[in-house]
Amino acid sequence: MNRVKVSSRLLTKRGSDRAHRWRVRKSRWYFPLLGLTFLGAVVLLVLVVMSAVTLGGAATPLRGAQRRCGGDNGLACGILQGVIMPLLTLALATVAYLFFRFRRVRRAYAGKAVGSPVDLVETAGGIFGRVVGRDQLCDVLMEDLRDSRFRRAHVVVGGVGTGKTALLVLLTERLARQGAVPVPLRLRGVQGDLDFRQLAYERFRREVQGHVRSDGETEKVWRRLCQQGRVVVLADGLEDALLGDELAQERDTVIRLAIRRANDERLPLVIASRPHDSLRGLDASLTDREPLSEEAALAYISSGAAWEDRQRLDWIVEKAGIAEAPTYLQVARDLHAEGLLERALTGEFDDEGLDTRGGDRAALRVHLLGTWLRALVVGRLRPELPLGRDDRQAILEYLSALACVGLADDTSDVEFTDMVDERDPTASRFPEIVTELARRVHGTRLDVRLAAHWGMRMGLVDLSGDRLRFQHSVIQAHLGARFMNAVVHPEVPEAPTAGRYFPAALENPGRELLIALVLWSRTPDGSCPHDRDHKDGDLWCPVSATRDLLLNAACLAQQSRGERPGTAHRERVQAVFGRVLHTKALQLYTAAIEVDSVDAEPRQRQIAMELTTSWPDLRARDPHSLAVAKTLLVSRFGEALRTVAHRHTEQPAYLWLFQIGVLEPSYPVRVAIAQEIGAGGDSAFGILEPRLRGPEIVREAPMERPASWPLDTWGHQQPEDFPEPGDPQFHRDDSDGAPPHRTPRARQEQRRELRRREETEREEEERKWRDNVLCAWLIPLLVGSVTTRRHHDTPYEILESWVRRVGTPEHDGTSALDLTLEVALAQGFKYAANRRDRHPHARSQAREYLSEQAWDMLKRSRFWFTRLTLLHALTLWELPDGPPRRPPGGRTVPTPRSRSASGSRCPTAPRSIPSWRRRPSCAGGRCRPGALNGSCGSTSAVWPPPSARRRPGAAKSASTICGSRPRRAGAPCIRAPVNSSRTSCCCSTSPSGATGPRTGCGVWSTRPAPTCRRA
């Protein structure tokens, strides 16, 4: 199978700017036949009109034709009439069908797709708002599907709440506007054969039932649309398809064959799915769903009013990770429209406002969704529903209990009987949940079915007979977290027990259940006040109990399903063919780390030690799913480390995370680990300082071979003569010192042992190299996040020592860095440059210092890739932190960094401009670094000039290479063109002493420097 995996960002780079009109499949005979059909219809209508006129007594050509057909010509006229009239009738019927029936049905369906795509997409929820930030990705997907010659299926992969359904909603609208016929499908509950075309036909027939007269007409319209190539199938929820027990073994094969059949039929197909094993080996293009940009999320939430605090909104968007899920976007927008987000800004907190004071990502999300649900209860949201506050609260409790039951089965479809048996409530599946629900809804007049109906009116669930479906997995996780206090208690058994929620629910948990446990640990009921006594007198903490449940489940998930003790052969077979759950184990560890970070007595280092021990043995059938799980764990681990450091409850386990980075073979995961450690600031540097001092590079002496090495090598490669069992040499004693004869099996075992030893040595060398590379990445990142000033035993000192070892080191006894570490250090500068001024772990003083060190390293380095990476970093530092402001008049207002001072002389440079960014000036043929250049015809107070920075790619031009970093005082001054309208001075001295303008990175001119004259 052919599999292409790209990210949405890369896909948009390779795509076009806008989607074109949908290409309708037409043969070369289409237009001639269509013209003949119209002509035949017109001819038949003319004949009908002439016949009516003839019957009225008027003279028409039909009377002459009737006279000619009399007598001997009657047979010929009858034959012509029998052939022509059916054809003309067929042409008229075809024209009538195309213009009155086919177009009417297609326009009715397209109108619904354009006007209300949320209603057409069954998996879209009731609180769905406007989809933002995905137009370019939709255009690329549409362009790729438009041409049938190169068409193939697309699978959009994303985690819980990443906006896969939102993308399908936007695709439905955009495709309908371009002339296609999108048919959204819901794959949850599909059993039997997976045929996308047949499923799309059944869905299309249900939607156009009110616009057709019979099923035959529906089939005609469908066939016509398929012939034209207008049908585009949008399938959501591939991970929930074919989940029956009878298809468990052949599910992956059925899915792969279904997608292959769609490609063979040239069917435009877009599938949204979560990462799972069935995605391996698909004949489709896999696109990773990337989070929405924070700028687009802020623009979606903000109303543009003058009273709103954009800085606090920006902080909420970044801290809570609202851009990761469209549900959070819509919730934040609803709260902002009601004024509930901004109440926290004025300090007037009440039971409705969102308290944003402190808390990590999970805590802020709990406040966000909790405030939204309280607004729904008090009637601030959905005020049109005739429900009182008590009824709304009871509805929320019923839905929360149903959500908790659904989390145990990892499903959003929950039957009412799964929660409580109305005929015998005492025989319910989870008595813990039923008991808690009875306590909360005591005295209400609503039952579970009526509460589900009103929940549908609120836009939280969908009803379908005796079951309901939660429209949003994030909402289900938050509602289920409200009932975790009923299932997490001191009496939780150690082994799965009938009637108990835990630990059976954690045998194969879904992401929603783990999210619910993390959210519950941030609530007052799930926190750890240490005021609840266990029955044996020990203190019991909900956070500690939840963490222990997750850790025990993670340890069990690291083993293969069905693993039983047996022989070594059985263990090897199980290791190859067994279905491992290491991806699930990483998800459990991720949740345990998040929960543990808010414990009064965290066990972060113990969890990190367990992870480090088992990290090299982690494996999965789908490497992509394993990489996604590792990246998520690293991200949450970094947040937990910073939370523990902020709470001062335990020493953060930065050293263990660093060791995980040494053991990790994946480059993207190691980069993510470096980013998280680099944001640790003073605590991370204090722990890792001994490992960051610099690599100990041992220069081994060249190996000398003896003169007889060819003969020795040839002798070792010769096969041995093995004696037969009857030969006296077979039982010869080896005490005389002669080499014994080895059997073929012994030689094979020796080769295996040598290979194992070589692999061990190679892995050890690889880990040493990863250790050094991680240190090279971390040093610039830590310089940007620490709060200490420049003195001894700081990242500043260590970074300078690393930079001095680039290229030809100074004569202080240290060896030069090899090229791999040199490139890694340059990449560390680039990662630090990606942090803008508004980044929470960026310091303005550190940015200037890092830029100076990057210039110093650029002078020392001689490797082209190192120089290119450093130029990339310097370009990032020169870019403005935000888009230019546009006033109502439309004229762009330059940012403070691009303003210029007027004057023809050299005024004193402002203090806000660093010395290394001041433009060098010329006086008497010599350079004066740090002063403004008024003698060379430039009036810019900041170097590079604004005109150079505004041009695309100007940061990579001569202004960045030559002018941004002044050279040594006293160097000759020469001219270097910046643009066609002005020139600038660039003072440069080559390493060999030659002076001249720098024409590129490391390219020098040996022309004599001209004398500077006043412009």
PyMOL commands that set and color helices and strands:
alter all, ss='L'
color gray80, all
select helices_A, chain A and resi 8-14+30-55+61-68+71-115+117-120+135-146+148-150+164-177+196-207+209-211+215-228+238-240+245-247+251-264+277-279+294-301+310-320+322-324+326-337+343-346+361-378+389-408+416-419+425-427+431-440+448-458+473-481+484-487+504-506+511-520+542-557+568-577+582-596+604-617+623-647+654-663+667-678+681-692+709-716+728-731+734-736+744-785+795-804+819-833+844-860+864-878+896-898+915-917+946-950+954-956+958-963
alter helices_A, ss='H'
color red, helices_A
select strands_A, chain A and resi 3-7+153-157+181-186+231-236+269-273+284-288+413-415+461-464+467-470+532-533+539-540+921-923+926-928+973-977+983-987+998-1000+1003-1004
alter strands_A, ss='S'
color yellow, strands_A
deselect
rebuild
show_as cartoon
